């Protein structure tokens, strides 16, 4: 099976400017993801999809391919589907469409090669007839049943008893609530047809793959950088 890993990494981060090229311990952030992808034997090619010259230069030195996306696909509101549809459409035009795409975010540096391999194995095992994609998740840090909306200065529960099936779910102990999962950005895998034909990066049938909380850090803030550094030092042997 021909499998391509695509690492989307734009240059215009607002929360942490220049985060994809900023040093995390001794390496630029994006390098951690590139190196993890290169260690997965099932991946045929690793491609960094970017609009930024510095990201392209750093990634190129790691021995991976660079795909320069147009600036209009690197804005704050640019969505994942548009980026992947554009990329896969060009691969198809070149008669170079792979059997599977693995989407790896540079902002998830604690995700290791074995996790990527496990996600690939799950999608391969289930096949196109059973599933459109695999999405890696972790247990939600904040349970949505305990969240609120603000309505003219008054709080209204985001989910009421009718929806949750529990009286005052916002007051219920966490142990009484159902497990809820959140995207962690560590890895998504999908068939090219999911994007090109179903016009989605997930499709209708999405298989879930759960990762531990500590390895699911996604860097969006300065605090996330500190957390990632601490956890990498704590689990040093896993990242050597």
MDAnalysis code that builds the backbone (N, CA, C; Angstrom):
import MDAnalysis as mda
import numpy as np

u = mda.Universe.empty(720, n_residues=240, atom_resindex=np.repeat(np.arange(240), 3), trajectory=True)
u.add_TopologyAttr("name", ["N", "CA", "C"] * 240)
u.add_TopologyAttr("resid", np.arange(1, 241))
u.add_TopologyAttr("resname", ["UNK", "UNK", "UNK", "UNK", "UNK", "UNK", "UNK", "UNK", "UNK", "UNK", "UNK", "UNK", "UNK", "UNK", "UNK", "UNK", "UNK", "UNK", "UNK", "UNK", "UNK", "UNK", "UNK", "UNK", "UNK", "UNK", "UNK", "UNK", "UNK", "UNK", "UNK", "UNK", "UNK", "UNK", "UNK", "UNK", "UNK", "UNK", "UNK", "UNK", "UNK", "UNK", "UNK", "UNK", "UNK", "UNK", "UNK", "UNK", "UNK", "UNK", "UNK", "UNK", "UNK", "UNK", "UNK", "UNK", "UNK", "UNK", "UNK", "UNK", "UNK", "UNK", "UNK", "UNK", "UNK", "UNK", "UNK", "UNK", "UNK", "UNK", "UNK", "UNK", "UNK", "UNK", "UNK", "UNK", "UNK", "UNK", "UNK", "UNK", "UNK", "UNK", "UNK", "UNK", "UNK", "UNK", "UNK", "UNK", "UNK", "UNK", "UNK", "UNK", "UNK", "UNK", "UNK", "UNK", "UNK", "UNK", "UNK", "UNK", "UNK", "UNK", "UNK", "UNK", "UNK", "UNK", "UNK", "UNK", "UNK", "UNK", "UNK", "UNK", "UNK", "UNK", "UNK", "UNK", "UNK", "UNK", "UNK", "UNK", "UNK", "UNK", "UNK", "UNK", "UNK", "UNK", "UNK", "UNK", "UNK", "UNK", "UNK", "UNK", "UNK", "UNK", "UNK", "UNK", "UNK", "UNK", "UNK", "UNK", "UNK", "UNK", "UNK", "UNK", "UNK", "UNK", "UNK", "UNK", "UNK", "UNK", "UNK", "UNK", "UNK", "UNK", "UNK", "UNK", "UNK", "UNK", "UNK", "UNK", "UNK", "UNK", "UNK", "UNK", "UNK", "UNK", "UNK", "UNK", "UNK", "UNK", "UNK", "UNK", "UNK", "UNK", "UNK", "UNK", "UNK", "UNK", "UNK", "UNK", "UNK", "UNK", "UNK", "UNK", "UNK", "UNK", "UNK", "UNK", "UNK", "UNK", "UNK", "UNK", "UNK", "UNK", "UNK", "UNK", "UNK", "UNK", "UNK", "UNK", "UNK", "UNK", "UNK", "UNK", "UNK", "UNK", "UNK", "UNK", "UNK", "UNK", "UNK", "UNK", "UNK", "UNK", "UNK", "UNK", "UNK", "UNK", "UNK", "UNK", "UNK", "UNK", "UNK", "UNK", "UNK", "UNK", "UNK", "UNK", "UNK", "UNK", "UNK", "UNK", "UNK", "UNK", "UNK", "UNK", "UNK", "UNK", "UNK", "UNK"])
u.atoms.positions = np.array([
    [0.846, -1.196, 0.000],
    [0.000, 0.000, 0.000],
    [0.886, 1.253, 0.000],
    [0.539, 2.193, -0.843],
    [1.286, 3.448, -0.937],
    [0.662, 4.475, 0.015],
    [1.434, 4.885, 1.011],
    [0.933, 5.785, 2.044],
    [1.793, 7.042, 2.096],
    [1.146, 8.207, 2.000],
    [1.859, 9.480, 2.101],
    [1.481, 10.163, 3.408],
    [2.480, 10.656, 4.107],
    [2.238, 11.501, 5.277],
    [2.332, 12.957, 4.831],
    [1.320, 13.722, 5.142],
    [1.318, 15.149, 4.825],
    [1.294, 15.928, 6.134],
    [2.245, 16.833, 6.280],
    [2.349, 17.666, 7.479],
    [1.971, 19.091, 7.085],
    [0.738, 19.524, 7.387],
    [0.346, 20.900, 7.057],
    [0.910, 21.862, 8.103],
    [1.617, 22.885, 7.646],
    [2.251, 23.816, 8.591],
    [2.351, 25.196, 7.949],
    [1.445, 26.062, 8.327],
    [1.490, 27.412, 7.768],
    [2.365, 28.317, 8.629],
    [2.742, 29.447, 8.056],
    [3.655, 30.332, 8.765],
    [2.998, 31.409, 9.596],
    [1.699, 31.602, 9.468],
    [1.063, 32.757, 10.095],
    [0.402, 32.516, 11.423],
    [1.027, 31.763, 12.310],
    [0.428, 31.499, 13.622],
    [0.270, 32.787, 14.415],
    [-0.904, 32.957, 15.023],
    [-1.174, 34.159, 15.819],
    [-0.965, 33.912, 17.311],
    [-1.393, 32.742, 17.807],
    [-1.274, 32.452, 19.243],
    [0.167, 32.425, 19.703],
    [1.016, 31.729, 18.947],
    [2.460, 31.658, 19.223],
    [3.162, 31.928, 17.893],
    [3.499, 33.183, 17.613],
    [4.122, 33.524, 16.325],
    [5.367, 32.681, 16.039],
    [5.437, 32.160, 14.811],
    [6.588, 31.374, 14.396],
    [6.740, 30.046, 15.112],
    [5.636, 29.507, 15.637],
    [5.757, 28.319, 16.502],
    [6.313, 27.098, 15.775],
    [6.020, 26.928, 14.495],
    [6.461, 25.718, 13.803],
    [7.974, 25.633, 13.642],
    [8.645, 26.777, 13.698],
    [10.107, 26.784, 13.581],
    [10.791, 27.104, 14.907],
    [10.015, 27.355, 15.924],
    [10.591, 27.668, 17.236],
    [11.181, 26.418, 17.881],
    [12.284, 26.597, 18.595],
    [12.938, 25.461, 19.228],
    [12.104, 24.897, 20.371],
    [11.935, 23.579, 20.335],
    [11.357, 22.832, 21.454],
    [12.484, 21.931, 21.935],
    [13.001, 22.226, 23.116],
    [14.246, 21.618, 23.568],
    [15.332, 21.933, 22.534],
    [15.838, 20.952, 21.814],
    [16.965, 21.217, 20.919],
    [16.611, 21.180, 19.438],
    [15.297, 21.124, 19.111],
    [14.899, 21.025, 17.703],
    [13.749, 21.971, 17.395],
    [13.672, 22.494, 16.164],
    [12.478, 23.236, 15.763],
    [11.243, 22.347, 15.919],
    [10.148, 22.934, 16.306],
    [8.931, 22.173, 16.594],
    [8.571, 21.199, 15.477],
    [8.598, 21.640, 14.237],
    [8.155, 20.783, 13.136],
    [9.057, 19.569, 12.951],
    [10.317, 19.676, 13.371],
    [11.257, 18.567, 13.178],
    [10.847, 17.329, 13.964],
    [10.245, 17.521, 15.145],
    [9.797, 16.376, 15.940],
    [8.793, 15.513, 15.163],
    [7.882, 16.163, 14.470],
    [6.877, 15.430, 13.690],
    [7.501, 14.800, 12.456],
    [8.386, 15.525, 11.778],
    [9.056, 14.974, 10.600],
    [9.825, 13.709, 10.958],
    [10.581, 13.770, 12.045],
    [11.387, 12.609, 12.438],
    [10.526, 11.420, 12.831],
    [9.400, 11.685, 13.501],
    [8.487, 10.591, 13.866],
    [7.920, 9.944, 12.607],
    [7.513, 10.760, 11.636],
    [6.944, 10.229, 10.396],
    [7.960, 9.395, 9.622],
    [9.203, 9.842, 9.599],
    [10.244, 9.133, 8.846],
    [10.577, 7.778, 9.457],
    [10.255, 7.606, 10.733],
    [10.537, 6.333, 11.391],
    [9.442, 5.287, 11.158],
    [8.355, 5.676, 10.508],
    [7.260, 4.731, 10.241],
    [7.512, 4.046, 8.900],
    [7.801, 2.767, 8.936],
    [8.196, 2.050, 7.719],
    [7.085, 1.981, 6.670],
    [5.818, 2.048, 7.105],
    [4.708, 1.957, 6.152],
    [4.530, 3.232, 5.324],
    [5.108, 4.332, 5.760],
    [4.947, 5.600, 5.056],
    [5.937, 5.684, 3.898],
    [5.401, 5.857, 2.695],
    [6.229, 5.904, 1.488],
    [6.915, 7.256, 1.308],
    [6.178, 8.328, 1.592],
    [6.723, 9.672, 1.416],
    [6.229, 10.573, 2.537],
    [7.082, 11.493, 2.963],
    [6.704, 12.512, 3.938],
    [6.766, 13.859, 3.229],
    [5.657, 14.588, 3.257],
    [5.557, 15.856, 2.539],
    [5.102, 16.953, 3.498],
    [5.843, 18.037, 3.544],
    [5.430, 19.192, 4.341],
    [4.698, 20.161, 3.425],
    [3.454, 20.461, 3.780],
    [2.599, 21.371, 3.023],
    [2.616, 22.723, 3.730],
    [3.219, 23.721, 3.092],
    [3.394, 25.006, 3.760],
    [3.340, 26.169, 2.779],
    [3.220, 27.367, 3.329],
    [3.303, 28.594, 2.546],
    [4.545, 29.398, 2.929],
    [5.312, 28.870, 3.881],
    [6.352, 29.648, 4.550],
    [7.756, 29.171, 4.159],
    [8.621, 30.101, 3.738],
    [9.965, 29.745, 3.278],
    [10.824, 29.177, 4.412],
    [10.733, 29.742, 5.606],
    [11.551, 29.250, 6.707],
    [11.157, 27.823, 7.074],
    [9.856, 27.557, 7.133],
    [9.388, 26.193, 7.406],
    [9.879, 25.252, 6.315],
    [9.794, 25.697, 5.055],
    [10.237, 24.877, 3.930],
    [11.730, 24.588, 4.017],
    [12.523, 25.589, 4.366],
    [13.980, 25.409, 4.443],
    [14.360, 24.421, 5.543],
    [13.764, 24.589, 6.730],
    [14.064, 23.691, 7.853],
    [13.628, 22.270, 7.524],
    [12.442, 22.131, 6.944],
    [11.916, 20.799, 6.608],
    [12.754, 20.136, 5.519],
    [13.159, 20.914, 4.529],
    [13.966, 20.378, 3.442],
    [15.280, 19.801, 3.934],
    [15.859, 20.420, 4.955],
    [17.115, 19.927, 5.513],
    [16.938, 18.591, 6.232],
    [15.695, 18.261, 6.556],
    [15.404, 16.965, 7.190],
    [15.205, 15.862, 6.156],
    [15.290, 16.224, 4.878],
    [15.193, 15.220, 3.829],
    [13.793, 14.852, 3.408],
    [12.824, 15.750, 3.650],
    [11.457, 15.470, 3.212],
    [11.083, 16.388, 2.052],
    [9.984, 16.046, 1.405],
    [9.520, 16.847, 0.275],
    [8.755, 18.076, 0.758],
    [8.775, 19.107, -0.065],
    [8.074, 20.349, 0.256],
    [7.016, 20.617, -0.804],
    [5.814, 20.916, -0.347],
    [4.724, 21.312, -1.239],
    [4.306, 22.713, -0.821],
    [4.518, 23.688, -1.700],
    [4.179, 25.075, -1.369],
    [2.720, 25.343, -1.730],
    [1.937, 25.644, -0.730],
    [0.524, 25.947, -0.961],
    [0.347, 27.436, -1.261],
    [-0.711, 27.820, -1.949],
    [-0.963, 29.249, -2.201],
    [-1.328, 29.981, -0.919],
    [-1.029, 31.267, -0.891],
    [-1.261, 32.081, 0.306],
    [-2.723, 32.082, 0.734],
    [-3.643, 31.987, -0.217],
    [-5.063, 32.010, 0.145],
    [-5.488, 30.769, 0.920],
    [-4.647, 29.732, 0.938],
    [-4.929, 28.544, 1.721],
    [-4.109, 28.516, 3.013],
    [-3.593, 29.682, 3.390],
    [-2.798, 29.771, 4.618],
    [-3.252, 30.937, 5.491],
    [-4.520, 31.285, 5.368],
    [-5.089, 32.363, 6.172],
    [-5.608, 31.806, 7.501],
    [-5.977, 32.705, 8.412],
    [-6.478, 32.282, 9.726],
    [-7.708, 31.387, 9.608],
    [-8.544, 31.651, 8.606],
    [-9.795, 30.902, 8.471],
    [-9.716, 29.794, 7.417],
    [-8.523, 29.507, 6.926],
    [-8.372, 28.412, 5.966],
    [-8.677, 27.085, 6.657],
    [-9.526, 26.278, 6.038],
    [-9.928, 25.019, 6.682],
    [-9.120, 23.848, 6.151],
    [-9.110, 22.770, 6.933],
    [-8.317, 21.587, 6.595],
    [-8.732, 20.989, 5.253],
    [-10.032, 20.912, 5.013],
    [-10.495, 20.289, 3.780],
    [-9.920, 20.984, 2.550],
    [-9.957, 22.316, 2.525],
    [-9.473, 23.058, 1.359],
    [-7.993, 22.793, 1.097],
    [-7.221, 22.702, 2.170],
    [-5.777, 22.446, 2.047],
    [-5.533, 21.056, 1.453],
    [-6.216, 20.056, 1.982],
    [-5.996, 18.691, 1.505],
    [-6.615, 18.456, 0.123],
    [-7.750, 19.050, -0.147],
    [-8.372, 18.898, -1.469],
    [-7.450, 19.459, -2.543],
    [-6.891, 20.624, -2.292],
    [-5.966, 21.256, -3.234],
    [-4.744, 20.357, -3.466],
    [-4.178, 19.842, -2.385],
    [-2.975, 19.010, -2.490],
    [-3.263, 17.704, -3.231],
    [-4.344, 17.026, -2.850],
    [-4.658, 15.734, -3.463],
    [-5.090, 15.882, -4.918],
    [-5.728, 16.984, -5.225],
    [-6.135, 17.221, -6.618],
    [-4.904, 17.310, -7.517],
    [-3.865, 17.970, -7.021],
    [-2.626, 18.084, -7.803],
    [-1.926, 16.733, -7.901],
    [-1.904, 15.970, -6.809],
    [-1.317, 14.632, -6.866],
    [-2.053, 13.761, -7.887],
    [-3.365, 13.878, -7.920],
    [-4.159, 13.092, -8.873],
    [-3.843, 13.499, -10.306],
    [-3.697, 14.793, -10.545],
    [-3.361, 15.289, -11.884],
    [-2.009, 14.766, -12.352],
    [-1.114, 14.516, -11.400],
    [0.219, 13.991, -11.717],
    [0.241, 12.468, -11.714],
    [-0.933, 11.865, -11.572],
    [-1.052, 10.408, -11.495],
    [-0.202, 9.851, -10.352],
    [-0.249, 10.526, -9.232],
    [0.584, 10.186, -8.080],
    [-0.243, 10.097, -6.798],
    [-1.483, 9.679, -6.939],
    [-2.360, 9.606, -5.777],
    [-2.037, 8.350, -4.961],
    [-1.816, 8.497, -3.640],
    [-1.514, 7.321, -2.816],
    [-2.787, 6.560, -2.450],
    [-2.611, 5.438, -1.752],
    [-3.752, 4.662, -1.281],
    [-4.309, 5.215, 0.019],
    [-3.455, 5.867, 0.804],
    [-3.861, 6.419, 2.100],
    [-3.082, 7.691, 2.380],
    [-3.761, 8.623, 3.057],
    [-3.127, 9.861, 3.514],
    [-3.093, 9.854, 5.031],
    [-1.937, 10.206, 5.589],
    [-1.804, 10.381, 7.029],
    [-1.543, 11.862, 7.290],
    [-2.431, 12.477, 8.027],
    [-2.359, 13.904, 8.361],
    [-1.689, 14.051, 9.727],
    [-0.511, 14.650, 9.750],
    [0.248, 14.823, 10.989],
    [0.473, 16.302, 11.250],
    [0.052, 16.786, 12.415],
    [0.204, 18.192, 12.748],
    [1.534, 18.447, 13.457],
    [2.234, 19.462, 13.007],
    [3.520, 19.806, 13.619],
    [3.360, 20.251, 15.061],
    [2.154, 20.636, 15.425],
    [1.894, 21.151, 16.778],
    [1.659, 20.049, 17.805],
    [1.856, 18.781, 17.396],
    [1.670, 17.653, 18.325],
    [2.989, 16.883, 18.451],
    [3.990, 17.474, 19.079],
    [5.336, 16.888, 19.082],
    [5.507, 15.644, 19.939],
    [4.581, 15.376, 20.869],
    [4.739, 14.210, 21.734],
    [4.225, 12.923, 21.100],
    [3.608, 13.042, 19.949],
    [3.126, 11.868, 19.218],
    [4.327, 11.160, 18.578],
    [4.470, 9.868, 18.896],
    [5.626, 9.102, 18.450],
    [5.300, 8.207, 17.253],
    [6.357, 7.659, 16.642],
    [6.205, 6.851, 15.434],
    [5.259, 5.673, 15.640],
    [5.343, 5.030, 16.805],
    [4.496, 3.855, 17.027],
    [3.015, 4.207, 17.047],
    [2.688, 5.413, 17.492],
    [1.289, 5.848, 17.480],
    [0.800, 6.051, 16.048],
    [1.648, 6.614, 15.223],
    [1.296, 6.801, 13.810],
    [1.060, 5.439, 13.162],
    [1.956, 4.505, 13.427],
    [1.848, 3.155, 12.851],
    [0.566, 2.463, 13.295],
    [0.178, 2.658, 14.557],
    [-1.047, 2.032, 15.070],
    [-2.281, 2.597, 14.371],
    [-2.294, 3.896, 14.108],
    [-3.418, 4.497, 13.401],
    [-3.519, 3.993, 11.972],
    [-2.373, 3.870, 11.303],
    [-2.343, 3.324, 9.942],
    [-2.862, 1.889, 9.926],
    [-2.424, 1.111, 10.896],
    [-2.847, -0.290, 10.982],
    [-4.360, -0.398, 11.168],
    [-4.934, 0.481, 11.998],
    [-6.378, 0.441, 12.245],
    [-7.160, 0.741, 10.977],
    [-6.774, 1.786, 10.242],
    [-7.489, 2.127, 9.012],
    [-7.327, 1.015, 7.977],
    [-6.130, 0.471, 7.869],
    [-5.880, -0.616, 6.909],
    [-6.725, -1.841, 7.234],
    [-6.798, -2.177, 8.515],
    [-7.538, -3.363, 8.952],
    [-9.034, -3.216, 8.686],
    [-9.579, -2.023, 8.945],
    [-11.013, -1.806, 8.756],
    [-11.376, -1.730, 7.271],
    [-10.539, -1.080, 6.473],
    [-10.765, -1.013, 5.033],
    [-11.801, 0.019, 4.616],
    [-11.854, 0.271, 3.326],
    [-12.713, 1.322, 2.774],
    [-14.202, 1.042, 2.933],
    [-14.567, -0.224, 3.001],
    [-15.984, -0.564, 3.115],
    [-16.554, -0.239, 4.492],
    [-15.707, -0.254, 5.506],
    [-16.188, -0.062, 6.876],
    [-15.960, 1.341, 7.423],
    [-14.977, 2.039, 6.901],
    [-14.630, 3.310, 7.517],
    [-14.035, 4.275, 6.489],
    [-14.295, 5.575, 6.697],
    [-13.754, 6.610, 5.813],
    [-12.449, 7.188, 6.336],
    [-12.284, 7.154, 7.665],
    [-11.087, 7.742, 8.258],
    [-10.879, 7.229, 9.674],
    [-9.688, 7.474, 10.174],
    [-9.355, 7.231, 11.575],
    [-8.963, 8.567, 12.164],
    [-9.503, 8.875, 13.314],
    [-9.173, 10.138, 13.998],
    [-8.691, 9.817, 15.403],
    [-7.528, 10.352, 15.752],
    [-6.967, 10.123, 17.075],
    [-7.532, 11.154, 18.052],
    [-7.966, 10.675, 19.203],
    [-8.593, 11.542, 20.210],
    [-7.997, 11.260, 21.581],
    [-8.340, 12.109, 22.526],
    [-8.003, 11.883, 23.932],
    [-9.225, 12.267, 24.761],
    [-9.263, 11.824, 26.004],
    [-10.397, 12.155, 26.873],
    [-10.482, 13.673, 27.015],
    [-11.690, 14.213, 26.864],
    [-11.875, 15.670, 26.909],
    [-11.420, 16.245, 28.248],
    [-10.625, 17.306, 28.173],
    [-10.119, 17.943, 29.392],
    [-11.251, 18.556, 30.210],
    [-12.242, 19.126, 29.545],
    [-13.420, 19.703, 30.196],
    [-14.663, 19.049, 29.624],
    [-15.490, 18.467, 30.502],
    [-16.678, 17.773, 30.013],
    [-17.719, 18.787, 29.545],
    [-18.240, 18.637, 28.305],
    [-19.209, 19.609, 27.775],
    [-20.514, 19.684, 28.557],
    [-20.858, 18.629, 29.313],
    [-22.080, 18.674, 30.108],
    [-21.973, 19.680, 31.258],
    [-20.753, 20.102, 31.547],
    [-20.551, 21.071, 32.624],
    [-20.308, 22.483, 32.095],
    [-20.574, 22.689, 30.815],
    [-20.352, 23.994, 30.193],
    [-21.650, 24.784, 30.090],
    [-21.478, 26.118, 29.913],
    [-22.611, 27.041, 29.923],
    [-22.554, 28.011, 28.750],
    [-23.740, 28.530, 28.408],
    [-23.865, 29.660, 27.487],
    [-24.246, 30.886, 28.312],
    [-23.906, 32.069, 27.798],
    [-24.306, 33.304, 28.475],
    [-25.434, 33.941, 27.675],
    [-26.585, 34.143, 28.329],
    [-27.767, 34.700, 27.672],
    [-28.220, 35.936, 28.435],
    [-27.870, 37.102, 27.906],
    [-28.233, 38.375, 28.553],
    [-27.801, 38.424, 30.022],
    [-26.612, 37.933, 30.269],
    [-26.072, 37.996, 31.621],
    [-26.429, 36.805, 32.496],
    [-27.268, 35.902, 31.989],
    [-27.659, 34.724, 32.759],
    [-27.084, 33.455, 32.119],
    [-26.662, 32.531, 32.949],
    [-26.100, 31.278, 32.458],
    [-27.186, 30.287, 32.078],
    [-27.004, 29.659, 30.944],
    [-27.883, 28.592, 30.494],
    [-27.006, 27.371, 30.197],
    [-27.389, 26.179, 30.665],
    [-26.550, 24.999, 30.419],
    [-26.418, 24.715, 28.926],
    [-25.236, 24.347, 28.528],
    [-25.018, 24.007, 27.124],
    [-25.827, 22.775, 26.749],
    [-25.912, 21.812, 27.686],
    [-26.718, 20.607, 27.478],
    [-27.661, 20.441, 28.661],
    [-28.959, 20.383, 28.391],
    [-29.931, 20.274, 29.470],
    [-30.268, 18.806, 29.756],
    [-31.189, 18.605, 30.692],
    [-31.575, 17.247, 31.100],
    [-32.163, 16.454, 29.941],
    [-32.926, 17.116, 29.092],
    [-33.560, 16.430, 27.965],
    [-32.505, 15.805, 27.051],
    [-31.428, 16.530, 26.837],
    [-30.378, 16.012, 25.957],
    [-29.480, 15.019, 26.691],
    [-29.056, 15.364, 27.891],
    [-28.068, 14.565, 28.612],
    [-28.658, 13.307, 29.248],
    [-29.978, 13.341, 29.532],
    [-30.592, 12.205, 30.200],
    [-30.256, 12.140, 31.674],
    [-29.721, 13.214, 32.198],
    [-29.339, 13.303, 33.610],
    [-29.855, 14.634, 34.154],
    [-30.480, 14.611, 35.347],
    [-30.941, 15.853, 35.940],
    [-29.747, 16.722, 36.324],
    [-29.787, 17.974, 35.895],
    [-28.711, 18.934, 36.167],
    [-27.329, 18.314, 35.911],
    [-27.055, 17.961, 34.666],
    [-25.771, 17.307, 34.360],
    [-24.556, 18.150, 34.759],
    [-24.724, 19.467, 34.789],
    [-23.627, 20.362, 35.170],
    [-23.275, 20.250, 36.648],
    [-24.171, 19.648, 37.453],
    [-23.893, 19.430, 38.880],
    [-23.523, 17.976, 39.192],
    [-23.581, 17.135, 38.187],
    [-23.325, 15.702, 38.405],
    [-21.827, 15.439, 38.571],
    [-21.462, 14.433, 39.366],
    [-20.044, 14.064, 39.472],
    [-19.544, 13.574, 38.122],
    [-18.309, 13.864, 37.811],
    [-17.745, 13.490, 36.512],
    [-17.872, 11.988, 36.253],
    [-17.760, 11.199, 37.321],
    [-17.823, 9.745, 37.165],
    [-19.187, 9.264, 36.664],
    [-20.225, 10.096, 36.834],
    [-21.567, 9.719, 36.395],
    [-21.832, 10.118, 34.945],
    [-20.906, 10.832, 34.353],
    [-21.098, 11.317, 32.992],
    [-20.459, 10.376, 31.981],
    [-20.996, 10.328, 30.764],
    [-20.413, 9.448, 29.736],
    [-19.033, 9.944, 29.307],
    [-18.208, 9.032, 28.831],
    [-16.902, 9.425, 28.326],
    [-17.061, 10.298, 27.080],
    [-16.362, 11.400, 27.051],
    [-16.381, 12.308, 25.916],
    [-14.944, 12.508, 25.459],
    [-14.747, 12.515, 24.148],
    [-13.396, 12.621, 23.608],
    [-13.249, 13.876, 22.755],
    [-12.015, 14.364, 22.672],
    [-11.730, 15.554, 21.875],
    [-10.608, 15.253, 20.884],
    [-10.634, 15.962, 19.741],
    [-9.528, 15.854, 18.799],
    [-8.244, 16.280, 19.503],
    [-7.162, 15.571, 19.235],
    [-5.900, 16.033, 19.809],
    [-4.887, 16.455, 18.747],
    [-5.251, 16.335, 17.475],
    [-4.385, 16.809, 16.409],
    [-3.154, 15.963, 16.159],
    [-3.036, 14.840, 16.854],
    [-1.819, 14.034, 16.733],
    [-1.736, 13.266, 15.415],
    [-2.872, 12.760, 14.965],
    [-2.861, 11.968, 13.740],
    [-4.271, 11.731, 13.230],
    [-4.464, 11.943, 11.948],
    [-5.678, 11.539, 11.267],
    [-5.229, 10.754, 10.032],
    [-5.971, 9.746, 9.671],
    [-5.657, 8.986, 8.463],
    [-6.950, 8.797, 7.679],
    [-6.862, 8.927, 6.368],
    [-8.072, 8.807, 5.542],
    [-7.700, 8.370, 4.131],
    [-8.711, 7.867, 3.452],
    [-8.538, 7.480, 2.059],
    [-8.626, 8.735, 1.187],
    [-7.886, 8.823, 0.084],
    [-8.005, 9.979, -0.817],
    [-9.441, 10.204, -1.294],
    [-10.193, 9.100, -1.464],
    [-11.583, 9.230, -1.915],
    [-12.451, 9.985, -0.921],
    [-12.104, 9.903, 0.356],
    [-12.869, 10.635, 1.373],
    [-12.812, 12.129, 1.096],
    [-11.658, 12.603, 0.684],
    [-11.480, 14.024, 0.389],
    [-12.023, 14.370, -0.998],
    [-11.604, 13.629, -1.998],
    [-11.926, 13.987, -3.381],
    [-13.377, 13.716, -3.766],
    [-13.970, 12.667, -3.193],
    [-15.341, 12.307, -3.568],
    [-16.364, 12.724, -2.518],
    [-16.044, 12.527, -1.247],
    [-16.986, 12.880, -0.188],
    [-16.806, 14.308, 0.304],
    [-15.772, 14.979, -0.205],
    [-15.502, 16.377, 0.140],
    [-15.405, 16.589, 1.648],
    [-14.584, 15.736, 2.276],
    [-14.417, 15.782, 3.725],
    [-13.077, 15.155, 4.090],
    [-12.505, 15.557, 5.229],
    [-11.296, 14.885, 5.703],
    [-11.642, 13.803, 6.732],
    [-12.923, 13.665, 7.039],
    [-13.350, 12.612, 7.973],
    [-14.321, 11.633, 7.325],
    [-15.237, 12.130, 6.498],
    [-16.247, 11.269, 5.913],
    [-17.360, 10.983, 6.901],
    [-18.134, 9.938, 6.637],
    [-19.296, 9.609, 7.459],
    [-18.974, 8.593, 8.551],
    [-18.059, 7.695, 8.263],
    [-17.708, 6.637, 9.214],
    [-16.293, 6.906, 9.727],
    [-16.223, 7.320, 10.981],
    [-14.940, 7.733, 11.562],
    [-14.581, 6.793, 12.707],
    [-13.486, 6.076, 12.568],
    [-13.020, 5.195, 13.635],
    [-12.194, 6.002, 14.626],
    [-12.404, 5.743, 15.911],
    [-11.684, 6.461, 16.948],
    [-10.524, 5.671, 17.505],
    [-9.466, 6.384, 17.796],
    [-8.258, 5.776, 18.349],
    [-7.802, 6.666, 19.500],
    [-7.795, 6.137, 20.709],
    [-7.574, 6.950, 21.912],
    [-6.104, 6.940, 22.332],
    [-5.571, 8.131, 22.565],
    [-4.215, 8.287, 23.078],
    [-4.269, 8.799, 24.510],
    [-3.167, 8.614, 25.226],
    [-3.070, 9.096, 26.598],
    [-3.057, 10.629, 26.628],
    [-3.553, 11.193, 27.734],
    [-3.595, 12.647, 27.866],
    [-2.218, 13.281, 27.723],
    [-1.220, 12.681, 28.391],
    [0.090, 13.317, 28.440],
    [0.764, 13.411, 27.072],
    [0.431, 12.496, 26.161],
    [1.070, 12.514, 24.844],
    [0.211, 13.238, 23.803],
    [-0.847, 13.889, 24.266],
    [-1.790, 14.542, 23.359],
    [-1.683, 16.064, 23.367],
    [-0.607, 16.596, 23.930],
    [-0.442, 18.055, 23.981],
    [-0.387, 18.628, 22.571],
    [-1.224, 19.621, 22.307],
    [-1.238, 20.316, 21.023],
    [-0.860, 21.766, 21.283],
    [0.181, 22.241, 20.657],
    [0.735, 23.546, 21.004],
    [-0.005, 24.689, 20.324],
    [-0.752, 25.423, 21.133],
    [-1.465, 26.618, 20.681],
    [-1.082, 27.852, 21.486],
    [-0.485, 27.643, 22.663],
    [-0.153, 28.763, 23.558],
    [1.251, 28.578, 24.131],
    [1.737, 29.628, 24.796],
    [3.037, 29.549, 25.458],
    [3.016, 28.477, 26.548],
    [1.890, 28.347, 27.237],
    [1.756, 27.340, 28.277],
    [1.899, 25.934, 27.705],
    [1.379, 25.726, 26.501],
    [1.500, 24.429, 25.848],
    [2.966, 24.092, 25.566],
    [3.736, 25.104, 25.179],
    [5.165, 24.888, 24.942],
    [5.848, 24.399, 26.221],
    [5.535, 25.059, 27.333],
    [6.125, 24.667, 28.609],
    [5.720, 23.250, 28.994],
    [4.447, 22.921, 28.766],
    [3.953, 21.575, 29.087],
    [4.675, 20.521, 28.242],
    [4.842, 20.805, 26.956],
    [5.511, 19.852, 26.070],
    [6.964, 19.641, 26.486],
    [7.644, 20.716, 26.818],
    [9.031, 20.597, 27.258],
    [9.137, 19.761, 28.534],
    [8.244, 20.029, 29.481],
    [8.250, 19.279, 30.747],
    [8.009, 17.790, 30.506],
    [7.031, 17.486, 29.674],
    [6.678, 16.079, 29.434],
    [7.760, 15.351, 28.648],
    [8.409, 16.043, 27.731],
    [9.500, 15.412, 26.983],
    [10.676, 15.094, 27.897],
    [10.930, 15.978, 28.831],
    [12.005, 15.708, 29.791],
    [11.625, 14.553, 30.723],
    [10.357, 14.544, 31.130],
    [9.879, 13.494, 32.037],
    [9.951, 12.119, 31.379],
    [9.626, 12.066, 30.083],
    [9.621, 10.801, 29.340],
    [10.797, 10.777, 28.360],
    [11.928, 11.247, 28.816],
    [13.085, 11.476, 27.948],
    [13.454, 10.282, 27.086],
    [13.439, 9.084, 27.646],
    [13.871, 7.903, 26.912],
    [13.001, 7.627, 25.676],
    [11.755, 8.077, 25.713],
    [10.845, 7.848, 24.575],
    [11.149, 8.764, 23.406],
    [11.907, 9.832, 23.652],
    [12.140, 10.825, 22.619],
    [13.617, 10.951, 22.245],
    [14.404, 9.971, 22.624],
    [15.830, 9.989, 22.266],
    [16.059, 9.322, 20.921],
])
